[in-house]
Amino acid sequence: MLKQRRFWIFIFLTAVFCYLIAARRDLRDFYELFQGANASFVLLSILLVLLIYFIKSAAWYFLMRPVKKNAGVHRLFSSMMIGYATEAAVGIRLRELFRAYAASQIEGVKFFSVLATVVLGRTIEGVVLALNILIVTGFFIALPRENDWSIKLAWISCAFFLALFAALYIIRKESSGANTLIKKVLQWLLESHYEAGLAYYRDFLKGLSAIGKSKTIIVVFVLFVLSRGVAACFYWSLGQSLGADLSATASGFLTGIDSMKPLIPPQLKAQAMQFHNLMAWNLNRVFHIGPAIALTFSRSIALITVLLTSSLGVLCLFLEAFRRRRARRSA
């Protein structure tokens, strides 16, 4: 009876997600934005978005292998899409937590172990994103003075993620001196709940196993670099579909800028136009794209990625319900 309930809970959640996502996004906007676009380039853009997330899932797979040897790229892809769909449905930017929970349920791995792989992956990707901005602006693009904040932010974020990577590397072994101190702090904070908290912390440390394998870290780094290259192709293709002829360097810069958008405080977004619509401002002021096309391009990126990841996430959640039901019947 409980197994049947779980199946219908999955189906119910799928229906709720569909409703919430549809309520938050007006599909008429999608039609209005792309009714005059080049259909071939729109299709190419959609395929490139799918490729980006597949490459990221492959990177996650390498980080997950020490935790679970038979982890599947397709299952991690499903977990990632469910995380995006959950974020779109509830309107809270916690996709990393959502996808970690989804992967823990789908792969049958402790949540904190999966969360550690997500944190490690985001740390490596953060370094790649910062280098993306620094290399493009250092060698290919001269920015106006009012836009040099992106270079400063890239340096700050690069330093932060490198420091975070170093911290994760230091604590990866439970016997390290840093963990001795952390355990004492946990004991002081948790008191009678210390043993339970320590078990969760050990699960987290298990998820950091990949950080001690240099070949794995190099492979993951290269995959995230590749995902940035594909993202630049996506920006170029989407620009072509809307009549914005972007160069390779412009596309590469915009991918980095758009990825750093969440790091900008909401107060700045409200006060200054260049932060309020970051993508459109850069297209217009840095790359001299007309304001109408720049605004359409900016809205198109958000719309196409959210709609695609949300619809895929809902589909993955729906298929996961039936996969579990079939697995229980054959058991």
DRENPA-73309 format. One record per residue (C-alpha): residue number from 1; residue in three letters; chain; x, y, z. Coordinates in nm, 4 decimals. Layout:
{n->NUM	res->ALA	chain->A	c1->X	c2->Y	c3->Z};
...
***
This chain:
{n->1	res->MET	chain->A	c1->0.0000	c2->0.0000	c3->0.0000};
{n->2	res->LEU	chain->A	c1->0.2869	c2->0.2361	c3->0.0880};
{n->3	res->LYS	chain->A	c1->0.4517	c2->0.1684	c3->-0.2491};
{n->4	res->GLN	chain->A	c1->0.1304	c2->0.2623	c3->-0.4272};
{n->5	res->ARG	chain->A	c1->0.1096	c2->0.5824	c3->-0.2237};
{n->6	res->ARG	chain->A	c1->0.4636	c2->0.6805	c3->-0.3203};
{n->7	res->PHE	chain->A	c1->0.3805	c2->0.6311	c3->-0.6874};
{n->8	res->TRP	chain->A	c1->0.0754	c2->0.8559	c3->-0.6666};
{n->9	res->ILE	chain->A	c1->0.2724	c2->1.1122	c3->-0.4640};
{n->10	res->PHE	chain->A	c1->0.5190	c2->1.1335	c3->-0.7538};
{n->11	res->ILE	chain->A	c1->0.2336	c2->1.1763	c3->-1.0009};
{n->12	res->PHE	chain->A	c1->0.0739	c2->1.4410	c3->-0.7791};
{n->13	res->LEU	chain->A	c1->0.4035	c2->1.6316	c3->-0.7514};
{n->14	res->THR	chain->A	c1->0.4422	c2->1.6185	c3->-1.1298};
{n->15	res->ALA	chain->A	c1->0.0965	c2->1.7727	c3->-1.1742};
{n->16	res->VAL	chain->A	c1->0.1688	c2->2.0410	c3->-0.9132};
{n->17	res->PHE	chain->A	c1->0.5005	c2->2.1283	c3->-1.0790};
{n->18	res->CYS	chain->A	c1->0.3286	c2->2.1578	c3->-1.4179};
{n->19	res->TYR	chain->A	c1->0.0709	c2->2.3954	c3->-1.2728};
{n->20	res->LEU	chain->A	c1->0.3198	c2->2.6135	c3->-1.0816};
{n->21	res->ILE	chain->A	c1->0.5611	c2->2.6419	c3->-1.3743};
{n->22	res->ALA	chain->A	c1->0.2795	c2->2.7240	c3->-1.6172};
{n->23	res->ALA	chain->A	c1->0.1456	c2->2.9849	c3->-1.3733};
{n->24	res->ARG	chain->A	c1->0.4857	c2->3.1538	c3->-1.3483};
{n->25	res->ARG	chain->A	c1->0.5626	c2->3.1514	c3->-1.7219};
{n->26	res->ASP	chain->A	c1->0.3377	c2->3.2844	c3->-1.9963};
{n->27	res->LEU	chain->A	c1->0.3914	c2->3.0740	c3->-2.3084};
{n->28	res->ARG	chain->A	c1->0.2662	c2->3.3656	c3->-2.5180};
{n->29	res->ASP	chain->A	c1->0.5964	c2->3.5404	c3->-2.4361};
{n->30	res->PHE	chain->A	c1->0.7805	c2->3.2513	c3->-2.5991};
{n->31	res->TYR	chain->A	c1->0.5680	c2->3.2777	c3->-2.9128};
{n->32	res->GLU	chain->A	c1->0.6055	c2->3.6557	c3->-2.9323};
{n->33	res->LEU	chain->A	c1->0.9823	c2->3.6421	c3->-2.8939};
{n->34	res->PHE	chain->A	c1->1.0427	c2->3.3708	c3->-3.1499};
{n->35	res->GLN	chain->A	c1->0.7668	c2->3.4227	c3->-3.4082};
{n->36	res->GLY	chain->A	c1->1.0075	c2->3.6121	c3->-3.6351};
{n->37	res->ALA	chain->A	c1->1.3181	c2->3.4096	c3->-3.5466};
{n->38	res->ASN	chain->A	c1->1.5123	c2->3.1733	c3->-3.7705};
{n->39	res->ALA	chain->A	c1->1.3669	c2->2.8304	c3->-3.6825};
{n->40	res->SER	chain->A	c1->1.6859	c2->2.6401	c3->-3.7725};
{n->41	res->PHE	chain->A	c1->1.8979	c2->2.8441	c3->-3.5310};
{n->42	res->VAL	chain->A	c1->1.6301	c2->2.8204	c3->-3.2581};
{n->43	res->LEU	chain->A	c1->1.6372	c2->2.4400	c3->-3.2909};
{n->44	res->LEU	chain->A	c1->2.0183	c2->2.4441	c3->-3.2821};
{n->45	res->SER	chain->A	c1->2.0054	c2->2.6607	c3->-2.9686};
{n->46	res->ILE	chain->A	c1->1.7755	c2->2.4105	c3->-2.7952};
{n->47	res->LEU	chain->A	c1->2.0061	c2->2.1204	c3->-2.8842};
{n->48	res->LEU	chain->A	c1->2.3072	c2->2.3130	c3->-2.7534};
{n->49	res->VAL	chain->A	c1->2.1315	c2->2.3784	c3->-2.4202};
{n->50	res->LEU	chain->A	c1->2.0666	c2->2.0046	c3->-2.3881};
{n->51	res->LEU	chain->A	c1->2.4330	c2->1.9352	c3->-2.4653};
{n->52	res->ILE	chain->A	c1->2.5452	c2->2.1825	c3->-2.1963};
{n->53	res->TYR	chain->A	c1->2.3489	c2->2.0012	c3->-1.9269};
{n->54	res->PHE	chain->A	c1->2.4585	c2->1.6600	c3->-2.0524};
{n->55	res->ILE	chain->A	c1->2.8246	c2->1.7672	c3->-2.0234};
{n->56	res->LYS	chain->A	c1->2.7609	c2->1.9001	c3->-1.6723};
{n->57	res->SER	chain->A	c1->2.5959	c2->1.5698	c3->-1.5813};
{n->58	res->ALA	chain->A	c1->2.9040	c2->1.3865	c3->-1.7117};
{n->59	res->ALA	chain->A	c1->3.1246	c2->1.6049	c3->-1.4901};
{n->60	res->TRP	chain->A	c1->2.9001	c2->1.5259	c3->-1.1936};
{n->61	res->TYR	chain->A	c1->2.9274	c2->1.1556	c3->-1.2787};
{n->62	res->PHE	chain->A	c1->3.3060	c2->1.1622	c3->-1.2317};
{n->63	res->LEU	chain->A	c1->3.2654	c2->1.3324	c3->-0.8934};
{n->64	res->MET	chain->A	c1->3.0010	c2->1.0772	c3->-0.7910};
{n->65	res->ARG	chain->A	c1->3.1977	c2->0.7645	c3->-0.8911};
{n->66	res->PRO	chain->A	c1->3.3924	c2->0.7363	c3->-0.5619};
{n->67	res->VAL	chain->A	c1->3.0588	c2->0.7605	c3->-0.3778};
{n->68	res->LYS	chain->A	c1->2.8690	c2->0.5179	c3->-0.6032};
{n->69	res->LYS	chain->A	c1->3.0545	c2->0.3285	c3->-0.8754};
{n->70	res->ASN	chain->A	c1->2.7492	c2->0.2520	c3->-1.0879};
{n->71	res->ALA	chain->A	c1->2.6042	c2->0.6040	c3->-1.0844};
{n->72	res->GLY	chain->A	c1->2.4447	c2->0.6811	c3->-1.4198};
{n->73	res->VAL	chain->A	c1->2.4941	c2->0.9971	c3->-1.6258};
{n->74	res->HIS	chain->A	c1->2.1307	c2->0.9773	c3->-1.7403};
{n->75	res->ARG	chain->A	c1->2.0078	c2->0.9539	c3->-1.3803};
{n->76	res->LEU	chain->A	c1->2.2241	c2->1.2466	c3->-1.2749};
{n->77	res->PHE	chain->A	c1->2.0902	c2->1.4398	c3->-1.5739};
{n->78	res->SER	chain->A	c1->1.7368	c2->1.3646	c3->-1.4516};
{n->79	res->SER	chain->A	c1->1.8286	c2->1.4804	c3->-1.0999};
{n->80	res->MET	chain->A	c1->1.9701	c2->1.8044	c3->-1.2382};
{n->81	res->MET	chain->A	c1->1.6595	c2->1.8752	c3->-1.4451};
{n->82	res->ILE	chain->A	c1->1.4315	c2->1.7946	c3->-1.1483};
{n->83	res->GLY	chain->A	c1->1.6339	c2->2.0460	c3->-0.9463};
{n->84	res->TYR	chain->A	c1->1.5784	c2->2.3158	c3->-1.2095};
{n->85	res->ALA	chain->A	c1->1.2095	c2->2.2328	c3->-1.2361};
{n->86	res->THR	chain->A	c1->1.1674	c2->2.2499	c3->-0.8578};
{n->87	res->GLU	chain->A	c1->1.3352	c2->2.5889	c3->-0.8508};
{n->88	res->ALA	chain->A	c1->1.1069	c2->2.7132	c3->-1.1296};
{n->89	res->ALA	chain->A	c1->0.8004	c2->2.5779	c3->-0.9505};
{n->90	res->VAL	chain->A	c1->0.8674	c2->2.7137	c3->-0.6006};
{n->91	res->GLY	chain->A	c1->1.0516	c2->3.0301	c3->-0.7052};
{n->92	res->ILE	chain->A	c1->1.3413	c2->2.9799	c3->-0.4619};
{n->93	res->ARG	chain->A	c1->1.6961	c2->2.9655	c3->-0.6018};
{n->94	res->LEU	chain->A	c1->1.8068	c2->2.6465	c3->-0.4285};
{n->95	res->ARG	chain->A	c1->1.8552	c2->2.4270	c3->-0.7337};
{n->96	res->GLU	chain->A	c1->2.1740	c2->2.2722	c3->-0.5919};
{n->97	res->LEU	chain->A	c1->1.9929	c2->2.1481	c3->-0.2823};
{n->98	res->PHE	chain->A	c1->1.6978	c2->2.0302	c3->-0.4914};
{n->99	res->ARG	chain->A	c1->1.9126	c2->1.8334	c3->-0.7331};
{n->100	res->ALA	chain->A	c1->2.1241	c2->1.6873	c3->-0.4519};
{n->101	res->TYR	chain->A	c1->1.8086	c2->1.5598	c3->-0.2838};
{n->102	res->ALA	chain->A	c1->1.6739	c2->1.4231	c3->-0.6140};
{n->103	res->ALA	chain->A	c1->2.0025	c2->1.2421	c3->-0.6848};
{n->104	res->SER	chain->A	c1->2.0165	c2->1.0990	c3->-0.3322};
{n->105	res->GLN	chain->A	c1->1.6702	c2->0.9492	c3->-0.3836};
{n->106	res->ILE	chain->A	c1->1.7300	c2->0.8269	c3->-0.7398};
{n->107	res->GLU	chain->A	c1->2.0815	c2->0.6881	c3->-0.6812};
{n->108	res->GLY	chain->A	c1->2.0146	c2->0.5635	c3->-0.3267};
{n->109	res->VAL	chain->A	c1->2.3047	c2->0.7612	c3->-0.1755};
{n->110	res->LYS	chain->A	c1->2.3136	c2->0.9628	c3->0.1477};
{n->111	res->PHE	chain->A	c1->2.2003	c2->1.3219	c3->0.0885};
{n->112	res->PHE	chain->A	c1->2.5065	c2->1.4881	c3->0.2425};
{n->113	res->SER	chain->A	c1->2.7412	c2->1.2719	c3->0.0339};
{n->114	res->VAL	chain->A	c1->2.5635	c2->1.3855	c3->-0.2829};
{n->115	res->LEU	chain->A	c1->2.5581	c2->1.7444	c3->-0.1585};
{n->116	res->ALA	chain->A	c1->2.9362	c2->1.7334	c3->-0.1177};
{n->117	res->THR	chain->A	c1->2.9782	c2->1.6314	c3->-0.4833};
{n->118	res->VAL	chain->A	c1->2.7497	c2->1.9190	c3->-0.5852};
{n->119	res->VAL	chain->A	c1->2.9497	c2->2.1677	c3->-0.3760};
{n->120	res->LEU	chain->A	c1->3.2760	c2->2.0364	c3->-0.5206};
{n->121	res->GLY	chain->A	c1->3.1411	c2->2.0579	c3->-0.8746};
{n->122	res->ARG	chain->A	c1->3.0117	c2->2.4121	c3->-0.8258};
{n->123	res->THR	chain->A	c1->3.3508	c2->2.5106	c3->-0.6822};
{n->124	res->ILE	chain->A	c1->3.5387	c2->2.3863	c3->-0.9886};
{n->125	res->GLU	chain->A	c1->3.2804	c2->2.5399	c3->-1.2215};
{n->126	res->GLY	chain->A	c1->3.3095	c2->2.8698	c3->-1.0333};
{n->127	res->VAL	chain->A	c1->3.6826	c2->2.8827	c3->-1.1080};
{n->128	res->VAL	chain->A	c1->3.6116	c2->2.8093	c3->-1.4764};
{n->129	res->LEU	chain->A	c1->3.3499	c2->3.0866	c3->-1.4935};
{n->130	res->ALA	chain->A	c1->3.5865	c2->3.3407	c3->-1.3383};
{n->131	res->LEU	chain->A	c1->3.8670	c2->3.2417	c3->-1.5757};
{n->132	res->ASN	chain->A	c1->3.6201	c2->3.2765	c3->-1.8629};
{n->133	res->ILE	chain->A	c1->3.5713	c2->3.6462	c3->-1.7832};
{n->134	res->LEU	chain->A	c1->3.9383	c2->3.7150	c3->-1.7036};
{n->135	res->ILE	chain->A	c1->4.0763	c2->3.5522	c3->-2.0195};
{n->136	res->VAL	chain->A	c1->3.8244	c2->3.7112	c3->-2.2583};
{n->137	res->THR	chain->A	c1->3.8593	c2->4.0605	c3->-2.1069};
{n->138	res->GLY	chain->A	c1->4.2354	c2->4.0253	c3->-2.0683};
{n->139	res->PHE	chain->A	c1->4.3106	c2->3.9283	c3->-2.4283};
{n->140	res->PHE	chain->A	c1->4.0111	c2->3.9881	c3->-2.6563};
{n->141	res->ILE	chain->A	c1->3.7702	c2->4.2590	c3->-2.5361};
{n->142	res->ALA	chain->A	c1->3.8300	c2->4.6122	c3->-2.4086};
{n->143	res->LEU	chain->A	c1->3.5506	c2->4.7045	c3->-2.1673};
{n->144	res->PRO	chain->A	c1->3.4217	c2->5.0566	c3->-2.0943};
{n->145	res->ARG	chain->A	c1->3.5111	c2->5.1908	c3->-1.7477};
{n->146	res->GLU	chain->A	c1->3.1571	c2->5.1512	c3->-1.6146};
{n->147	res->ASN	chain->A	c1->3.1755	c2->4.7784	c3->-1.6915};
{n->148	res->ASP	chain->A	c1->3.5119	c2->4.6967	c3->-1.5330};
{n->149	res->TRP	chain->A	c1->3.3206	c2->4.5737	c3->-1.2265};
{n->150	res->SER	chain->A	c1->3.2914	c2->4.2388	c3->-1.4064};
{n->151	res->ILE	chain->A	c1->3.6711	c2->4.1996	c3->-1.3994};
{n->152	res->LYS	chain->A	c1->3.6854	c2->4.2818	c3->-1.0275};
{n->153	res->LEU	chain->A	c1->3.4001	c2->4.0422	c3->-0.9550};
{n->154	res->ALA	chain->A	c1->3.5754	c2->3.7713	c3->-1.1561};
{n->155	res->TRP	chain->A	c1->3.8953	c2->3.8139	c3->-0.9514};
{n->156	res->ILE	chain->A	c1->3.7011	c2->3.8052	c3->-0.6241};
{n->157	res->SER	chain->A	c1->3.4970	c2->3.4998	c3->-0.7218};
{n->158	res->CYS	chain->A	c1->3.8068	c2->3.3197	c3->-0.8536};
{n->159	res->ALA	chain->A	c1->3.9874	c2->3.3796	c3->-0.5232};
{n->160	res->PHE	chain->A	c1->3.6801	c2->3.2673	c3->-0.3282};
{n->161	res->PHE	chain->A	c1->3.6327	c2->2.9415	c3->-0.5208};
{n->162	res->LEU	chain->A	c1->4.0050	c2->2.8589	c3->-0.5088};
{n->163	res->ALA	chain->A	c1->4.0002	c2->2.9160	c3->-0.1322};
{n->164	res->LEU	chain->A	c1->3.6881	c2->2.6970	c3->-0.1039};
{n->165	res->PHE	chain->A	c1->3.8551	c2->2.4241	c3->-0.3099};
{n->166	res->ALA	chain->A	c1->4.1609	c2->2.4402	c3->-0.0825};
{n->167	res->ALA	chain->A	c1->3.9367	c2->2.4155	c3->0.2258};
{n->168	res->LEU	chain->A	c1->3.7547	c2->2.1120	c3->0.0843};
{n->169	res->TYR	chain->A	c1->4.0897	c2->1.9522	c3->-0.0011};
{n->170	res->ILE	chain->A	c1->4.2158	c2->2.0039	c3->0.3551};
{n->171	res->ILE	chain->A	c1->3.9102	c2->1.8536	c3->0.5258};
{n->172	res->ARG	chain->A	c1->3.8686	c2->1.5591	c3->0.2866};
{n->173	res->LYS	chain->A	c1->4.0416	c2->1.3267	c3->0.5343};
{n->174	res->GLU	chain->A	c1->3.8673	c2->1.2867	c3->0.8676};
{n->175	res->SER	chain->A	c1->4.2002	c2->1.2444	c3->1.0461};
{n->176	res->SER	chain->A	c1->4.3230	c2->1.5923	c3->0.9454};
{n->177	res->GLY	chain->A	c1->4.3932	c2->1.8580	c3->1.2061};
{n->178	res->ALA	chain->A	c1->4.1235	c2->2.0811	c3->1.0577};
{n->179	res->ASN	chain->A	c1->3.8628	c2->1.8118	c3->1.1195};
{n->180	res->THR	chain->A	c1->3.9739	c2->1.7771	c3->1.4801};
{n->181	res->LEU	chain->A	c1->3.8869	c2->2.1435	c3->1.5275};
{n->182	res->ILE	chain->A	c1->3.5615	c2->2.1100	c3->1.3318};
{n->183	res->LYS	chain->A	c1->3.4542	c2->1.8167	c3->1.5504};
{n->184	res->LYS	chain->A	c1->3.5138	c2->2.0205	c3->1.8637};
{n->185	res->VAL	chain->A	c1->3.3036	c2->2.3047	c3->1.7232};
{n->186	res->LEU	chain->A	c1->3.0269	c2->2.0588	c3->1.6288};
{n->187	res->GLN	chain->A	c1->3.0366	c2->1.9074	c3->1.9767};
{n->188	res->TRP	chain->A	c1->3.0035	c2->2.2533	c3->2.1316};
{n->189	res->LEU	chain->A	c1->2.7173	c2->2.3544	c3->1.9010};
{n->190	res->LEU	chain->A	c1->2.5177	c2->2.0304	c3->1.8904};
{n->191	res->GLU	chain->A	c1->2.5788	c2->1.9017	c3->2.2445};
{n->192	res->SER	chain->A	c1->2.3526	c2->1.5954	c3->2.2882};
{n->193	res->HIS	chain->A	c1->2.2934	c2->1.5766	c3->1.9100};
{n->194	res->TYR	chain->A	c1->2.6664	c2->1.5595	c3->1.8362};
{n->195	res->GLU	chain->A	c1->2.6722	c2->1.1928	c3->1.7238};
{n->196	res->ALA	chain->A	c1->2.3912	c2->1.2500	c3->1.4723};
{n->197	res->GLY	chain->A	c1->2.5608	c2->1.5649	c3->1.3421};
{n->198	res->LEU	chain->A	c1->2.8960	c2->1.3851	c3->1.3175};
{n->199	res->ALA	chain->A	c1->2.7349	c2->1.1088	c3->1.1097};
{n->200	res->TYR	chain->A	c1->2.6034	c2->1.3691	c3->0.8634};
{n->201	res->TYR	chain->A	c1->2.9455	c2->1.5354	c3->0.8512};
{n->202	res->ARG	chain->A	c1->3.1101	c2->1.2013	c3->0.7763};
{n->203	res->ASP	chain->A	c1->2.8628	c2->1.1495	c3->0.4931};
{n->204	res->PHE	chain->A	c1->2.9689	c2->1.4896	c3->0.3565};
{n->205	res->LEU	chain->A	c1->3.3389	c2->1.3960	c3->0.3785};
{n->206	res->LYS	chain->A	c1->3.2662	c2->1.0758	c3->0.1874};
{n->207	res->GLY	chain->A	c1->3.1293	c2->1.2866	c3->-0.0961};
{n->208	res->LEU	chain->A	c1->3.4647	c2->1.4675	c3->-0.1208};
{n->209	res->SER	chain->A	c1->3.6525	c2->1.1490	c3->-0.2121};
{n->210	res->ALA	chain->A	c1->3.7065	c2->1.2618	c3->-0.5720};
{n->211	res->ILE	chain->A	c1->3.9048	c2->1.5681	c3->-0.4644};
{n->212	res->GLY	chain->A	c1->4.2025	c2->1.3474	c3->-0.3787};
{n->213	res->LYS	chain->A	c1->4.2179	c2->1.2100	c3->-0.7348};
{n->214	res->SER	chain->A	c1->4.4020	c2->1.4586	c3->-0.9559};
{n->215	res->LYS	chain->A	c1->4.3005	c2->1.2894	c3->-1.2834};
{n->216	res->THR	chain->A	c1->3.9328	c2->1.3116	c3->-1.1883};
{n->217	res->ILE	chain->A	c1->3.9611	c2->1.6808	c3->-1.1017};
{n->218	res->ILE	chain->A	c1->4.1388	c2->1.7518	c3->-1.4322};
{n->219	res->VAL	chain->A	c1->3.8683	c2->1.5654	c3->-1.6290};
{n->220	res->VAL	chain->A	c1->3.5931	c2->1.7552	c3->-1.4457};
{n->221	res->PHE	chain->A	c1->3.7713	c2->2.0874	c3->-1.5053};
{n->222	res->VAL	chain->A	c1->3.8052	c2->2.0112	c3->-1.8789};
{n->223	res->LEU	chain->A	c1->3.4368	c2->1.9132	c3->-1.9004};
{n->224	res->PHE	chain->A	c1->3.3304	c2->2.2420	c3->-1.7402};
{n->225	res->VAL	chain->A	c1->3.5559	c2->2.4305	c3->-1.9841};
{n->226	res->LEU	chain->A	c1->3.3873	c2->2.2373	c3->-2.2666};
{n->227	res->SER	chain->A	c1->3.0435	c2->2.3296	c3->-2.1284};
{n->228	res->ARG	chain->A	c1->3.1470	c2->2.6976	c3->-2.1379};
{n->229	res->GLY	chain->A	c1->3.2478	c2->2.6569	c3->-2.5019};
{n->230	res->VAL	chain->A	c1->2.9134	c2->2.4986	c3->-2.5886};
{n->231	res->ALA	chain->A	c1->2.7365	c2->2.7762	c3->-2.3940};
{n->232	res->ALA	chain->A	c1->2.9173	c2->3.0325	c3->-2.6100};
{n->233	res->CYS	chain->A	c1->2.7940	c2->2.8461	c3->-2.9181};
{n->234	res->PHE	chain->A	c1->2.4417	c2->2.8586	c3->-2.7739};
{n->235	res->TYR	chain->A	c1->2.4632	c2->3.2377	c3->-2.7323};
{n->236	res->TRP	chain->A	c1->2.5965	c2->3.2737	c3->-3.0873};
{n->237	res->SER	chain->A	c1->2.3221	c2->3.0507	c3->-3.2298};
{n->238	res->LEU	chain->A	c1->2.0469	c2->3.2308	c3->-3.0384};
{n->239	res->GLY	chain->A	c1->2.1876	c2->3.5635	c3->-3.1558};
{n->240	res->GLN	chain->A	c1->2.1815	c2->3.4422	c3->-3.5164};
{n->241	res->SER	chain->A	c1->1.8169	c2->3.3356	c3->-3.4794};
{n->242	res->LEU	chain->A	c1->1.7207	c2->3.6863	c3->-3.3635};
{n->243	res->GLY	chain->A	c1->1.9431	c2->3.8860	c3->-3.6000};
{n->244	res->ALA	chain->A	c1->2.2256	c2->3.9658	c3->-3.3563};
{n->245	res->ASP	chain->A	c1->2.5563	c2->3.8758	c3->-3.5220};
{n->246	res->LEU	chain->A	c1->2.7838	c2->3.7966	c3->-3.2262};
{n->247	res->SER	chain->A	c1->3.1519	c2->3.7129	c3->-3.2550};
{n->248	res->ALA	chain->A	c1->3.3089	c2->3.4178	c3->-3.0750};
{n->249	res->THR	chain->A	c1->3.4701	c2->3.6459	c3->-2.8136};
{n->250	res->ALA	chain->A	c1->3.1436	c2->3.8345	c3->-2.7561};
{n->251	res->SER	chain->A	c1->2.9591	c2->3.5058	c3->-2.7043};
{n->252	res->GLY	chain->A	c1->3.2278	c2->3.3825	c3->-2.4661};
{n->253	res->PHE	chain->A	c1->3.2159	c2->3.7028	c3->-2.2613};
{n->254	res->LEU	chain->A	c1->2.8357	c2->3.7018	c3->-2.2392};
{n->255	res->THR	chain->A	c1->2.8261	c2->3.3430	c3->-2.1102};
{n->256	res->GLY	chain->A	c1->3.0524	c2->3.4437	c3->-1.8227};
{n->257	res->ILE	chain->A	c1->2.8627	c2->3.7651	c3->-1.7502};
{n->258	res->ASP	chain->A	c1->2.5267	c2->3.5884	c3->-1.7470};
{n->259	res->SER	chain->A	c1->2.6574	c2->3.3171	c3->-1.5144};
{n->260	res->MET	chain->A	c1->2.7844	c2->3.5789	c3->-1.2684};
{n->261	res->LYS	chain->A	c1->2.4491	c2->3.7587	c3->-1.2608};
{n->262	res->PRO	chain->A	c1->2.3317	c2->3.5762	c3->-0.9432};
{n->263	res->LEU	chain->A	c1->2.6336	c2->3.7179	c3->-0.7550};
{n->264	res->ILE	chain->A	c1->2.5135	c2->4.0774	c3->-0.8016};
{n->265	res->PRO	chain->A	c1->2.3236	c2->4.2114	c3->-0.4969};
{n->266	res->PRO	chain->A	c1->1.9525	c2->4.2887	c3->-0.5591};
{n->267	res->GLN	chain->A	c1->2.0092	c2->4.6497	c3->-0.4444};
{n->268	res->LEU	chain->A	c1->2.2445	c2->4.7138	c3->-0.7377};
{n->269	res->LYS	chain->A	c1->1.9986	c2->4.5573	c3->-0.9818};
{n->270	res->ALA	chain->A	c1->1.7304	c2->4.7975	c3->-0.8638};
{n->271	res->GLN	chain->A	c1->1.9513	c2->5.1103	c3->-0.8678};
{n->272	res->ALA	chain->A	c1->2.1459	c2->5.0877	c3->-1.1946};
{n->273	res->MET	chain->A	c1->2.0223	c2->5.0006	c3->-1.5443};
{n->274	res->GLN	chain->A	c1->2.3412	c2->4.8118	c3->-1.6288};
{n->275	res->PHE	chain->A	c1->2.2657	c2->4.5670	c3->-1.3457};
{n->276	res->HIS	chain->A	c1->1.8870	c2->4.5649	c3->-1.3863};
{n->277	res->ASN	chain->A	c1->1.9144	c2->4.4031	c3->-1.7297};
{n->278	res->LEU	chain->A	c1->2.2742	c2->4.2903	c3->-1.7399};
{n->279	res->MET	chain->A	c1->2.2668	c2->4.1047	c3->-2.0696};
{n->280	res->ALA	chain->A	c1->2.0810	c2->4.3719	c3->-2.2683};
{n->281	res->TRP	chain->A	c1->2.3073	c2->4.6479	c3->-2.1318};
{n->282	res->ASN	chain->A	c1->2.6250	c2->4.4647	c3->-2.2360};
{n->283	res->LEU	chain->A	c1->2.4878	c2->4.3789	c3->-2.5781};
{n->284	res->ASN	chain->A	c1->2.3978	c2->4.7416	c3->-2.6394};
{n->285	res->ARG	chain->A	c1->2.6905	c2->4.9276	c3->-2.4808};
{n->286	res->VAL	chain->A	c1->2.9805	c2->4.6852	c3->-2.5336};
{n->287	res->PHE	chain->A	c1->2.8868	c2->4.5094	c3->-2.8576};
{n->288	res->HIS	chain->A	c1->2.6699	c2->4.7816	c3->-3.0172};
{n->289	res->ILE	chain->A	c1->2.3616	c2->4.5647	c3->-3.0723};
{n->290	res->GLY	chain->A	c1->2.0416	c2->4.7668	c3->-3.1139};
{n->291	res->PRO	chain->A	c1->1.8406	c2->4.8108	c3->-2.7910};
{n->292	res->ALA	chain->A	c1->1.5319	c2->4.6276	c3->-2.9245};
{n->293	res->ILE	chain->A	c1->1.7299	c2->4.3195	c3->-3.0334};
{n->294	res->ALA	chain->A	c1->1.9422	c2->4.3357	c3->-2.7156};
{n->295	res->LEU	chain->A	c1->1.6324	c2->4.3284	c3->-2.4957};
{n->296	res->THR	chain->A	c1->1.4754	c2->4.0465	c3->-2.6985};
{n->297	res->PHE	chain->A	c1->1.7990	c2->3.8466	c3->-2.6792};
{n->298	res->SER	chain->A	c1->1.8175	c2->3.8939	c3->-2.3014};
{n->299	res->ARG	chain->A	c1->1.4582	c2->3.7784	c3->-2.2488};
{n->300	res->SER	chain->A	c1->1.5044	c2->3.4876	c3->-2.4911};
{n->301	res->ILE	chain->A	c1->1.7980	c2->3.3364	c3->-2.3000};
{n->302	res->ALA	chain->A	c1->1.6062	c2->3.3281	c3->-1.9722};
{n->303	res->LEU	chain->A	c1->1.2876	c2->3.2031	c3->-2.1351};
{n->304	res->ILE	chain->A	c1->1.4372	c2->2.9251	c3->-2.3465};
{n->305	res->THR	chain->A	c1->1.6536	c2->2.7851	c3->-2.0646};
{n->306	res->VAL	chain->A	c1->1.3807	c2->2.7988	c3->-1.7980};
{n->307	res->LEU	chain->A	c1->1.1124	c2->2.6474	c3->-2.0212};
{n->308	res->LEU	chain->A	c1->1.3428	c2->2.3731	c3->-2.1485};
{n->309	res->THR	chain->A	c1->1.4864	c2->2.2732	c3->-1.8104};
{n->310	res->SER	chain->A	c1->1.1439	c2->2.2961	c3->-1.6442};
{n->311	res->SER	chain->A	c1->0.9693	c2->2.0800	c3->-1.9030};
{n->312	res->LEU	chain->A	c1->1.2530	c2->1.8260	c3->-1.8929};
{n->313	res->GLY	chain->A	c1->1.2481	c2->1.8260	c3->-1.5126};
{n->314	res->VAL	chain->A	c1->0.8749	c2->1.7567	c3->-1.5035};
{n->315	res->LEU	chain->A	c1->0.9174	c2->1.4788	c3->-1.7612};
{n->316	res->CYS	chain->A	c1->1.2045	c2->1.3248	c3->-1.5605};
{n->317	res->LEU	chain->A	c1->0.9972	c2->1.3367	c3->-1.2409};
{n->318	res->PHE	chain->A	c1->0.7082	c2->1.1665	c3->-1.4216};
{n->319	res->LEU	chain->A	c1->0.9351	c2->0.8948	c3->-1.5675};
{n->320	res->GLU	chain->A	c1->1.1033	c2->0.8413	c3->-1.2305};
{n->321	res->ALA	chain->A	c1->0.7639	c2->0.7561	c3->-1.0781};
{n->322	res->PHE	chain->A	c1->0.7094	c2->0.4817	c3->-1.3355};
{n->323	res->ARG	chain->A	c1->1.0693	c2->0.3580	c3->-1.3129};
{n->324	res->ARG	chain->A	c1->1.0314	c2->0.3079	c3->-0.9386};
{n->325	res->ARG	chain->A	c1->0.6956	c2->0.1361	c3->-0.9816};
{n->326	res->ARG	chain->A	c1->0.8396	c2->-0.1052	c3->-1.2409};
{n->327	res->ALA	chain->A	c1->1.1445	c2->-0.1764	c3->-1.0216};
{n->328	res->ARG	chain->A	c1->0.9233	c2->-0.2630	c3->-0.7235};
{n->329	res->ARG	chain->A	c1->0.7018	c2->-0.4905	c3->-0.9302};
{n->330	res->SER	chain->A	c1->1.0005	c2->-0.6870	c3->-1.0611};
{n->331	res->ALA	chain->A	c1->1.1582	c2->-0.7134	c3->-0.7123};
***
